[in-house]
């Protein structure tokens, strides 16, 4: 299920071979498309807050090429 801007959607994942579902919101409040690859940045009150994997991996790649770490 997509996450609309400022809204809540669903995160579907597998844990120990069992399919699980929980509510999800974008960490920065932006919209996310259905099927987007995300990383859970925090989990509060049954809601997973997520960020796009491509955004996080880009930050990591930039830090490794510039020698900066955060």
N, CA, C and O atoms as a Maestro MAE file, in Angstrom:
{
 s_m_m2io_version
 :::
 2.0.0
}

f_m_ct {
 s_m_title
 :::
 protein
 m_atom[280] {
  # First column is atom index #
  i_m_mmod_type
  r_m_x_coord
  r_m_y_coord
  r_m_z_coord
  i_m_residue_number
  s_m_chain_name
  s_m_pdb_residue_name
  s_m_pdb_atom_name
  i_m_atomic_number
  :::
  1 25 0.854 -1.168 0.000 1 A "UNK " " N  " 7
  2 3 0.000 0.000 0.000 1 A "UNK " " CA " 6
  3 2 0.904 1.236 0.000 1 A "UNK " " C  " 6
  4 15 1.827 1.309 0.811 1 A "UNK " " O  " 8
  5 25 0.667 2.196 -0.877 2 A "UNK " " N  " 7
  6 3 1.498 3.403 -0.889 2 A "UNK " " CA " 6
  7 2 1.272 4.238 0.370 2 A "UNK " " C  " 6
  8 15 0.271 4.086 1.070 2 A "UNK " " O  " 8
  9 25 2.225 5.117 0.634 3 A "UNK " " N  " 7
  10 3 2.093 6.050 1.748 3 A "UNK " " CA " 6
  11 2 1.912 7.435 1.144 3 A "UNK " " C  " 6
  12 15 2.804 7.934 0.459 3 A "UNK " " O  " 8
  13 25 0.774 8.053 1.391 4 A "UNK " " N  " 7
  14 3 0.563 9.405 0.862 4 A "UNK " " CA " 6
  15 2 1.267 10.408 1.773 4 A "UNK " " C  " 6
  16 15 1.566 10.101 2.927 4 A "UNK " " O  " 8
  17 25 1.527 11.589 1.260 5 A "UNK " " N  " 7
  18 3 2.230 12.618 2.029 5 A "UNK " " CA " 6
  19 2 1.498 12.881 3.344 5 A "UNK " " C  " 6
  20 15 0.307 13.191 3.346 5 A "UNK " " O  " 8
  21 25 2.206 12.759 4.446 6 A "UNK " " N  " 7
  22 3 1.636 12.990 5.767 6 A "UNK " " CA " 6
  23 2 0.723 11.888 6.259 6 A "UNK " " C  " 6
  24 15 0.129 12.009 7.330 6 A "UNK " " O  " 8
  25 25 0.599 10.807 5.489 7 A "UNK " " N  " 7
  26 3 -0.334 9.738 5.831 7 A "UNK " " CA " 6
  27 2 0.343 8.469 6.305 7 A "UNK " " C  " 6
  28 15 1.554 8.424 6.517 7 A "UNK " " O  " 8
  29 25 -0.471 7.442 6.465 8 A "UNK " " N  " 7
  30 3 -0.004 6.141 6.919 8 A "UNK " " CA " 6
  31 2 -0.325 5.090 5.873 8 A "UNK " " C  " 6
  32 15 -1.407 5.098 5.287 8 A "UNK " " O  " 8
  33 25 0.610 4.193 5.641 9 A "UNK " " N  " 7
  34 3 0.410 3.074 4.719 9 A "UNK " " CA " 6
  35 2 0.750 1.777 5.431 9 A "UNK " " C  " 6
  36 15 0.647 1.694 6.655 9 A "UNK " " O  " 8
  37 25 1.155 0.766 4.678 10 A "UNK " " N  " 7
  38 3 1.500 -0.530 5.252 10 A "UNK " " CA " 6
  39 2 2.904 -0.929 4.856 10 A "UNK " " C  " 6
  40 15 3.358 -0.656 3.745 10 A "UNK " " O  " 8
  41 25 3.581 -1.577 5.781 11 A "UNK " " N  " 7
  42 3 4.879 -2.182 5.533 11 A "UNK " " CA " 6
  43 2 4.672 -3.688 5.626 11 A "UNK " " C  " 6
  44 15 4.223 -4.192 6.656 11 A "UNK " " O  " 8
  45 25 4.994 -4.399 4.564 12 A "UNK " " N  " 7
  46 3 4.876 -5.858 4.546 12 A "UNK " " CA " 6
  47 2 6.289 -6.422 4.513 12 A "UNK " " C  " 6
  48 15 7.092 -6.052 3.657 12 A "UNK " " O  " 8
  49 25 6.590 -7.319 5.450 13 A "UNK " " N  " 7
  50 3 7.933 -7.878 5.547 13 A "UNK " " CA " 6
  51 2 7.863 -9.320 6.034 13 A "UNK " " C  " 6
  52 15 6.811 -9.785 6.473 13 A "UNK " " O  " 8
  53 25 8.982 -10.019 5.955 14 A "UNK " " N  " 7
  54 3 9.062 -11.402 6.406 14 A "UNK " " CA " 6
  55 2 9.977 -11.467 7.623 14 A "UNK " " C  " 6
  56 15 11.073 -10.906 7.622 14 A "UNK " " O  " 8
  57 25 9.510 -12.163 8.665 15 A "UNK " " N  " 7
  58 3 10.303 -12.337 9.874 15 A "UNK " " CA " 6
  59 2 10.269 -13.808 10.252 15 A "UNK " " C  " 6
  60 15 9.211 -14.348 10.576 15 A "UNK " " O  " 8
  61 25 11.427 -14.453 10.211 16 A "UNK " " N  " 7
  62 3 11.551 -15.881 10.513 16 A "UNK " " CA " 6
  63 2 10.574 -16.711 9.688 16 A "UNK " " C  " 6
  64 15 9.950 -17.639 10.203 16 A "UNK " " O  " 8
  65 25 10.444 -16.374 8.408 17 A "UNK " " N  " 7
  66 3 9.612 -17.132 7.491 17 A "UNK " " CA " 6
  67 2 8.129 -16.816 7.546 17 A "UNK " " C  " 6
  68 15 7.340 -17.418 6.818 17 A "UNK " " O  " 8
  69 25 7.741 -15.881 8.397 18 A "UNK " " N  " 7
  70 3 6.339 -15.504 8.527 18 A "UNK " " CA " 6
  71 2 6.122 -14.116 7.948 18 A "UNK " " C  " 6
  72 15 6.879 -13.186 8.227 18 A "UNK " " O  " 8
  73 25 5.080 -13.988 7.140 19 A "UNK " " N  " 7
  74 3 4.748 -12.684 6.565 19 A "UNK " " CA " 6
  75 2 4.096 -11.819 7.640 19 A "UNK " " C  " 6
  76 15 3.172 -12.252 8.328 19 A "UNK " " O  " 8
  77 25 4.587 -10.605 7.769 20 A "UNK " " N  " 7
  78 3 4.082 -9.673 8.779 20 A "UNK " " CA " 6
  79 2 3.664 -8.366 8.112 20 A "UNK " " C  " 6
  80 15 4.154 -8.020 7.037 20 A "UNK " " O  " 8
  81 25 2.758 -7.649 8.759 21 A "UNK " " N  " 7
  82 3 2.282 -6.357 8.258 21 A "UNK " " CA " 6
  83 2 2.204 -5.398 9.441 21 A "UNK " " C  " 6
  84 15 1.764 -5.774 10.528 21 A "UNK " " O  " 8
  85 25 2.632 -4.162 9.222 22 A "UNK " " N  " 7
  86 3 2.457 -3.128 10.245 22 A "UNK " " CA " 6
  87 2 2.211 -1.798 9.546 22 A "UNK " " C  " 6
  88 15 2.484 -1.654 8.355 22 A "UNK " " O  " 8
  89 25 1.701 -0.843 10.281 23 A "UNK " " N  " 7
  90 3 1.503 0.495 9.744 23 A "UNK " " CA " 6
  91 2 2.846 1.155 9.494 23 A "UNK " " C  " 6
  92 15 3.823 0.866 10.185 23 A "UNK " " O  " 8
  93 25 2.899 2.046 8.504 24 A "UNK " " N  " 7
  94 3 4.151 2.728 8.181 24 A "UNK " " CA " 6
  95 2 3.896 4.171 7.780 24 A "UNK " " C  " 6
  96 15 2.886 4.492 7.154 24 A "UNK " " O  " 8
  97 25 4.826 5.024 8.152 25 A "UNK " " N  " 7
  98 3 4.797 6.435 7.754 25 A "UNK " " CA " 6
  99 2 6.188 6.801 7.259 25 A "UNK " " C  " 6
  100 15 7.188 6.230 7.695 25 A "UNK " " O  " 8
  101 25 6.236 7.753 6.352 26 A "UNK " " N  " 7
  102 3 7.511 8.268 5.880 26 A "UNK " " CA " 6
  103 2 8.155 9.075 7.001 26 A "UNK " " C  " 6
  104 15 7.485 9.865 7.666 26 A "UNK " " O  " 8
  105 25 9.442 8.878 7.209 27 A "UNK " " N  " 7
  106 3 10.161 9.569 8.279 27 A "UNK " " CA " 6
  107 2 10.114 11.083 8.119 27 A "UNK " " C  " 6
  108 15 10.096 11.812 9.112 27 A "UNK " " O  " 8
  109 25 10.095 11.564 6.867 28 A "UNK " " N  " 7
  110 3 10.067 13.010 6.629 28 A "UNK " " CA " 6
  111 2 8.699 13.516 6.175 28 A "UNK " " C  " 6
  112 15 8.559 14.687 5.821 28 A "UNK " " O  " 8
  113 25 7.690 12.642 6.181 29 A "UNK " " N  " 7
  114 3 6.334 13.045 5.820 29 A "UNK " " CA " 6
  115 2 6.035 13.047 4.336 29 A "UNK " " C  " 6
  116 15 4.929 13.407 3.932 29 A "UNK " " O  " 8
  117 25 7.001 12.649 3.508 30 A "UNK " " N  " 7
  118 3 6.785 12.638 2.060 30 A "UNK " " CA " 6
  119 2 6.017 11.389 1.626 30 A "UNK " " C  " 6
  120 15 5.906 10.423 2.382 30 A "UNK " " O  " 8
  121 25 5.494 11.420 0.411 31 A "UNK " " N  " 7
  122 3 4.775 10.274 -0.148 31 A "UNK " " CA " 6
  123 2 5.775 9.220 -0.618 31 A "UNK " " C  " 6
  124 15 6.866 9.552 -1.082 31 A "UNK " " O  " 8
  125 25 5.395 7.945 -0.494 32 A "UNK " " N  " 7
  126 3 6.214 6.837 -0.982 32 A "UNK " " CA " 6
  127 2 5.335 5.916 -1.817 32 A "UNK " " C  " 6
  128 15 4.201 5.617 -1.443 32 A "UNK " " O  " 8
  129 25 5.865 5.472 -2.944 33 A "UNK " " N  " 7
  130 3 5.120 4.602 -3.846 33 A "UNK " " CA " 6
  131 2 5.041 3.174 -3.311 33 A "UNK " " C  " 6
  132 15 5.910 2.728 -2.562 33 A "UNK " " O  " 8
  133 25 3.997 2.478 -3.705 34 A "UNK " " N  " 7
  134 3 3.846 1.062 -3.368 34 A "UNK " " CA " 6
  135 2 5.031 0.305 -3.955 34 A "UNK " " C  " 6
  136 15 5.408 0.533 -5.105 34 A "UNK " " O  " 8
  137 25 5.609 -0.580 -3.181 35 A "UNK " " N  " 7
  138 3 6.728 -1.390 -3.641 35 A "UNK " " CA " 6
  139 2 8.089 -0.744 -3.475 35 A "UNK " " C  " 6
  140 15 9.103 -1.344 -3.833 35 A "UNK " " O  " 8
  141 25 8.132 0.470 -2.939 36 A "UNK " " N  " 7
  142 3 9.412 1.158 -2.738 36 A "UNK " " CA " 6
  143 2 10.251 0.395 -1.719 36 A "UNK " " C  " 6
  144 15 9.724 -0.132 -0.739 36 A "UNK " " O  " 8
  145 25 11.563 0.340 -1.956 37 A "UNK " " N  " 7
  146 3 12.474 -0.321 -1.028 37 A "UNK " " CA " 6
  147 2 12.848 0.684 0.056 37 A "UNK " " C  " 6
  148 15 13.400 1.746 -0.233 37 A "UNK " " O  " 8
  149 25 12.542 0.340 1.302 38 A "UNK " " N  " 7
  150 3 12.721 1.279 2.410 38 A "UNK " " CA " 6
  151 2 13.523 0.665 3.547 38 A "UNK " " C  " 6
  152 15 13.728 -0.547 3.611 38 A "UNK " " O  " 8
  153 25 13.969 1.539 4.441 39 A "UNK " " N  " 7
  154 3 14.650 1.142 5.670 39 A "UNK " " CA " 6
  155 2 13.842 1.711 6.830 39 A "UNK " " C  " 6
  156 15 13.436 2.873 6.800 39 A "UNK " " O  " 8
  157 25 13.613 0.895 7.844 40 A "UNK " " N  " 7
  158 3 12.908 1.367 9.042 40 A "UNK " " CA " 6
  159 2 13.908 2.156 9.881 40 A "UNK " " C  " 6
  160 15 14.938 1.620 10.292 40 A "UNK " " O  " 8
  161 25 13.607 3.426 10.133 41 A "UNK " " N  " 7
  162 3 14.498 4.278 10.919 41 A "UNK " " CA " 6
  163 2 14.120 4.301 12.393 41 A "UNK " " C  " 6
  164 15 14.968 4.545 13.251 41 A "UNK " " O  " 8
  165 25 12.850 4.046 12.686 42 A "UNK " " N  " 7
  166 3 12.401 3.905 14.076 42 A "UNK " " CA " 6
  167 2 11.029 3.237 14.081 42 A "UNK " " C  " 6
  168 15 10.341 3.175 13.062 42 A "UNK " " O  " 8
  169 25 10.655 2.744 15.254 43 A "UNK " " N  " 7
  170 3 9.370 2.063 15.407 43 A "UNK " " CA " 6
  171 2 8.738 2.575 16.694 43 A "UNK " " C  " 6
  172 15 9.290 2.390 17.778 43 A "UNK " " O  " 8
  173 25 7.578 3.220 16.574 44 A "UNK " " N  " 7
  174 3 6.910 3.794 17.743 44 A "UNK " " CA " 6
  175 2 5.421 3.498 17.709 44 A "UNK " " C  " 6
  176 15 4.759 3.726 16.697 44 A "UNK " " O  " 8
  177 25 4.894 2.987 18.821 45 A "UNK " " N  " 7
  178 3 3.456 2.750 18.986 45 A "UNK " " CA " 6
  179 2 2.834 1.990 17.817 45 A "UNK " " C  " 6
  180 15 1.746 2.332 17.354 45 A "UNK " " O  " 8
  181 25 3.527 0.963 17.346 46 A "UNK " " N  " 7
  182 3 2.994 0.124 16.276 46 A "UNK " " CA " 6
  183 2 3.150 0.681 14.875 46 A "UNK " " C  " 6
  184 15 2.629 0.100 13.923 46 A "UNK " " O  " 8
  185 25 3.852 1.791 14.727 47 A "UNK " " N  " 7
  186 3 4.074 2.403 13.416 47 A "UNK " " CA " 6
  187 2 5.567 2.391 13.103 47 A "UNK " " C  " 6
  188 15 6.384 2.833 13.911 47 A "UNK " " O  " 8
  189 25 5.915 1.876 11.913 48 A "UNK " " N  " 7
  190 3 7.298 1.914 11.437 48 A "UNK " " CA " 6
  191 2 7.504 3.205 10.661 48 A "UNK " " C  " 6
  192 15 6.735 3.512 9.749 48 A "UNK " " O  " 8
  193 25 8.523 3.955 11.011 49 A "UNK " " N  " 7
  194 3 8.887 5.169 10.272 49 A "UNK " " CA " 6
  195 2 9.997 4.778 9.314 49 A "UNK " " C  " 6
  196 15 11.015 4.220 9.724 49 A "UNK " " O  " 8
  197 25 9.797 5.074 8.029 50 A "UNK " " N  " 7
  198 3 10.697 4.567 6.998 50 A "UNK " " CA " 6
  199 2 11.281 5.683 6.144 50 A "UNK " " C  " 6
  200 15 10.745 6.788 6.063 50 A "UNK " " O  " 8
  201 25 12.400 5.350 5.510 51 A "UNK " " N  " 7
  202 3 13.058 6.250 4.569 51 A "UNK " " CA " 6
  203 2 13.471 5.400 3.368 51 A "UNK " " C  " 6
  204 15 13.795 4.222 3.518 51 A "UNK " " O  " 8
  205 25 13.460 5.997 2.188 52 A "UNK " " N  " 7
  206 3 13.849 5.266 0.987 52 A "UNK " " CA " 6
  207 2 15.285 4.765 1.107 52 A "UNK " " C  " 6
  208 15 16.173 5.496 1.546 52 A "UNK " " O  " 8
  209 25 15.502 3.514 0.714 53 A "UNK " " N  " 7
  210 3 16.838 2.926 0.728 53 A "UNK " " CA " 6
  211 2 17.785 3.730 -0.161 53 A "UNK " " C  " 6
  212 15 18.944 3.940 0.197 53 A "UNK " " O  " 8
  213 25 17.299 4.180 -1.314 54 A "UNK " " N  " 7
  214 3 18.156 4.924 -2.247 54 A "UNK " " CA " 6
  215 2 18.672 6.217 -1.618 54 A "UNK " " C  " 6
  216 15 19.794 6.633 -1.907 54 A "UNK " " O  " 8
  217 25 17.882 6.853 -0.775 55 A "UNK " " N  " 7
  218 3 18.332 8.070 -0.094 55 A "UNK " " CA " 6
  219 2 19.423 7.747 0.924 55 A "UNK " " C  " 6
  220 15 20.426 8.457 1.004 55 A "UNK " " O  " 8
  221 25 19.236 6.697 1.689 56 A "UNK " " N  " 7
  222 3 20.228 6.320 2.693 56 A "UNK " " CA " 6
  223 2 21.500 5.798 2.056 56 A "UNK " " C  " 6
  224 15 22.594 6.142 2.504 56 A "UNK " " O  " 8
  225 25 21.388 4.980 1.029 57 A "UNK " " N  " 7
  226 3 22.582 4.428 0.391 57 A "UNK " " CA " 6
  227 2 23.369 5.528 -0.299 57 A "UNK " " C  " 6
  228 15 24.597 5.459 -0.354 57 A "UNK " " O  " 8
  229 25 22.694 6.541 -0.829 58 A "UNK " " N  " 7
  230 3 23.377 7.683 -1.428 58 A "UNK " " CA " 6
  231 2 24.174 8.455 -0.398 58 A "UNK " " C  " 6
  232 15 25.292 8.890 -0.672 58 A "UNK " " O  " 8
  233 25 23.604 8.629 0.793 59 A "UNK " " N  " 7
  234 3 24.307 9.319 1.869 59 A "UNK " " CA " 6
  235 2 25.544 8.539 2.281 59 A "UNK " " C  " 6
  236 15 26.598 9.129 2.517 59 A "UNK " " O  " 8
  237 25 25.425 7.215 2.369 60 A "UNK " " N  " 7
  238 3 26.564 6.388 2.751 60 A "UNK " " CA " 6
  239 2 27.649 6.443 1.689 60 A "UNK " " C  " 6
  240 15 28.831 6.548 2.018 60 A "UNK " " O  " 8
  241 25 27.264 6.372 0.413 61 A "UNK " " N  " 7
  242 3 28.242 6.416 -0.668 61 A "UNK " " CA " 6
  243 2 28.961 7.753 -0.697 61 A "UNK " " C  " 6
  244 15 30.174 7.786 -0.905 61 A "UNK " " O  " 8
  245 25 28.251 8.856 -0.497 62 A "UNK " " N  " 7
  246 3 28.866 10.179 -0.478 62 A "UNK " " CA " 6
  247 2 29.853 10.294 0.675 62 A "UNK " " C  " 6
  248 15 30.943 10.839 0.498 62 A "UNK " " O  " 8
  249 25 29.497 9.795 1.840 63 A "UNK " " N  " 7
  250 3 30.373 9.871 3.002 63 A "UNK " " CA " 6
  251 2 31.646 9.062 2.776 63 A "UNK " " C  " 6
  252 15 32.725 9.495 3.180 63 A "UNK " " O  " 8
  253 25 31.543 7.898 2.140 64 A "UNK " " N  " 7
  254 3 32.722 7.065 1.930 64 A "UNK " " CA " 6
  255 2 33.648 7.657 0.878 64 A "UNK " " C  " 6
  256 15 34.861 7.465 0.964 64 A "UNK " " O  " 8
  257 25 33.120 8.368 -0.108 65 A "UNK " " N  " 7
  258 3 33.971 8.950 -1.145 65 A "UNK " " CA " 6
  259 2 34.594 10.265 -0.698 65 A "UNK " " C  " 6
  260 15 35.646 10.648 -1.212 65 A "UNK " " O  " 8
  261 25 33.976 10.961 0.240 66 A "UNK " " N  " 7
  262 3 34.529 12.236 0.716 66 A "UNK " " CA " 6
  263 2 35.313 12.070 2.008 66 A "UNK " " C  " 6
  264 15 35.967 13.007 2.467 66 A "UNK " " O  " 8
  265 25 35.248 10.873 2.599 67 A "UNK " " N  " 7
  266 3 35.954 10.631 3.847 67 A "UNK " " CA " 6
  267 2 35.232 11.157 5.067 67 A "UNK " " C  " 6
  268 15 35.774 11.121 6.172 67 A "UNK " " O  " 8
  269 25 34.014 11.647 4.885 68 A "UNK " " N  " 7
  270 3 33.233 12.174 6.006 68 A "UNK " " CA " 6
  271 2 32.393 11.067 6.616 68 A "UNK " " C  " 6
  272 15 31.935 10.162 5.919 68 A "UNK " " O  " 8
  273 25 32.198 11.146 7.905 69 A "UNK " " N  " 7
  274 3 31.264 10.237 8.569 69 A "UNK " " CA " 6
  275 2 30.390 11.052 9.493 69 A "UNK " " C  " 6
  276 15 30.798 12.093 10.008 69 A "UNK " " O  " 8
  277 25 29.176 10.559 9.696 70 A "UNK " " N  " 7
  278 3 28.226 11.288 10.542 70 A "UNK " " CA " 6
  279 2 27.795 10.438 11.686 70 A "UNK " " C  " 6
  280 15 26.995 10.874 12.513 70 A "UNK " " O  " 8
  :::
 }
 m_bond[279] {
  # First column is bond index #
  i_m_from
  i_m_to
  i_m_order
  :::
  1 1 2 1
  2 2 3 1
  3 3 4 2
  4 3 5 1
  5 5 6 1
  6 6 7 1
  7 7 8 2
  8 7 9 1
  9 9 10 1
  10 10 11 1
  11 11 12 2
  12 11 13 1
  13 13 14 1
  14 14 15 1
  15 15 16 2
  16 15 17 1
  17 17 18 1
  18 18 19 1
  19 19 20 2
  20 19 21 1
  21 21 22 1
  22 22 23 1
  23 23 24 2
  24 23 25 1
  25 25 26 1
  26 26 27 1
  27 27 28 2
  28 27 29 1
  29 29 30 1
  30 30 31 1
  31 31 32 2
  32 31 33 1
  33 33 34 1
  34 34 35 1
  35 35 36 2
  36 35 37 1
  37 37 38 1
  38 38 39 1
  39 39 40 2
  40 39 41 1
  41 41 42 1
  42 42 43 1
  43 43 44 2
  44 43 45 1
  45 45 46 1
  46 46 47 1
  47 47 48 2
  48 47 49 1
  49 49 50 1
  50 50 51 1
  51 51 52 2
  52 51 53 1
  53 53 54 1
  54 54 55 1
  55 55 56 2
  56 55 57 1
  57 57 58 1
  58 58 59 1
  59 59 60 2
  60 59 61 1
  61 61 62 1
  62 62 63 1
  63 63 64 2
  64 63 65 1
  65 65 66 1
  66 66 67 1
  67 67 68 2
  68 67 69 1
  69 69 70 1
  70 70 71 1
  71 71 72 2
  72 71 73 1
  73 73 74 1
  74 74 75 1
  75 75 76 2
  76 75 77 1
  77 77 78 1
  78 78 79 1
  79 79 80 2
  80 79 81 1
  81 81 82 1
  82 82 83 1
  83 83 84 2
  84 83 85 1
  85 85 86 1
  86 86 87 1
  87 87 88 2
  88 87 89 1
  89 89 90 1
  90 90 91 1
  91 91 92 2
  92 91 93 1
  93 93 94 1
  94 94 95 1
  95 95 96 2
  96 95 97 1
  97 97 98 1
  98 98 99 1
  99 99 100 2
  100 99 101 1
  101 101 102 1
  102 102 103 1
  103 103 104 2
  104 103 105 1
  105 105 106 1
  106 106 107 1
  107 107 108 2
  108 107 109 1
  109 109 110 1
  110 110 111 1
  111 111 112 2
  112 111 113 1
  113 113 114 1
  114 114 115 1
  115 115 116 2
  116 115 117 1
  117 117 118 1
  118 118 119 1
  119 119 120 2
  120 119 121 1
  121 121 122 1
  122 122 123 1
  123 123 124 2
  124 123 125 1
  125 125 126 1
  126 126 127 1
  127 127 128 2
  128 127 129 1
  129 129 130 1
  130 130 131 1
  131 131 132 2
  132 131 133 1
  133 133 134 1
  134 134 135 1
  135 135 136 2
  136 135 137 1
  137 137 138 1
  138 138 139 1
  139 139 140 2
  140 139 141 1
  141 141 142 1
  142 142 143 1
  143 143 144 2
  144 143 145 1
  145 145 146 1
  146 146 147 1
  147 147 148 2
  148 147 149 1
  149 149 150 1
  150 150 151 1
  151 151 152 2
  152 151 153 1
  153 153 154 1
  154 154 155 1
  155 155 156 2
  156 155 157 1
  157 157 158 1
  158 158 159 1
  159 159 160 2
  160 159 161 1
  161 161 162 1
  162 162 163 1
  163 163 164 2
  164 163 165 1
  165 165 166 1
  166 166 167 1
  167 167 168 2
  168 167 169 1
  169 169 170 1
  170 170 171 1
  171 171 172 2
  172 171 173 1
  173 173 174 1
  174 174 175 1
  175 175 176 2
  176 175 177 1
  177 177 178 1
  178 178 179 1
  179 179 180 2
  180 179 181 1
  181 181 182 1
  182 182 183 1
  183 183 184 2
  184 183 185 1
  185 185 186 1
  186 186 187 1
  187 187 188 2
  188 187 189 1
  189 189 190 1
  190 190 191 1
  191 191 192 2
  192 191 193 1
  193 193 194 1
  194 194 195 1
  195 195 196 2
  196 195 197 1
  197 197 198 1
  198 198 199 1
  199 199 200 2
  200 199 201 1
  201 201 202 1
  202 202 203 1
  203 203 204 2
  204 203 205 1
  205 205 206 1
  206 206 207 1
  207 207 208 2
  208 207 209 1
  209 209 210 1
  210 210 211 1
  211 211 212 2
  212 211 213 1
  213 213 214 1
  214 214 215 1
  215 215 216 2
  216 215 217 1
  217 217 218 1
  218 218 219 1
  219 219 220 2
  220 219 221 1
  221 221 222 1
  222 222 223 1
  223 223 224 2
  224 223 225 1
  225 225 226 1
  226 226 227 1
  227 227 228 2
  228 227 229 1
  229 229 230 1
  230 230 231 1
  231 231 232 2
  232 231 233 1
  233 233 234 1
  234 234 235 1
  235 235 236 2
  236 235 237 1
  237 237 238 1
  238 238 239 1
  239 239 240 2
  240 239 241 1
  241 241 242 1
  242 242 243 1
  243 243 244 2
  244 243 245 1
  245 245 246 1
  246 246 247 1
  247 247 248 2
  248 247 249 1
  249 249 250 1
  250 250 251 1
  251 251 252 2
  252 251 253 1
  253 253 254 1
  254 254 255 1
  255 255 256 2
  256 255 257 1
  257 257 258 1
  258 258 259 1
  259 259 260 2
  260 259 261 1
  261 261 262 1
  262 262 263 1
  263 263 264 2
  264 263 265 1
  265 265 266 1
  266 266 267 1
  267 267 268 2
  268 267 269 1
  269 269 270 1
  270 270 271 1
  271 271 272 2
  272 271 273 1
  273 273 274 1
  274 274 275 1
  275 275 276 2
  276 275 277 1
  277 277 278 1
  278 278 279 1
  279 279 280 2
  :::
 }
}
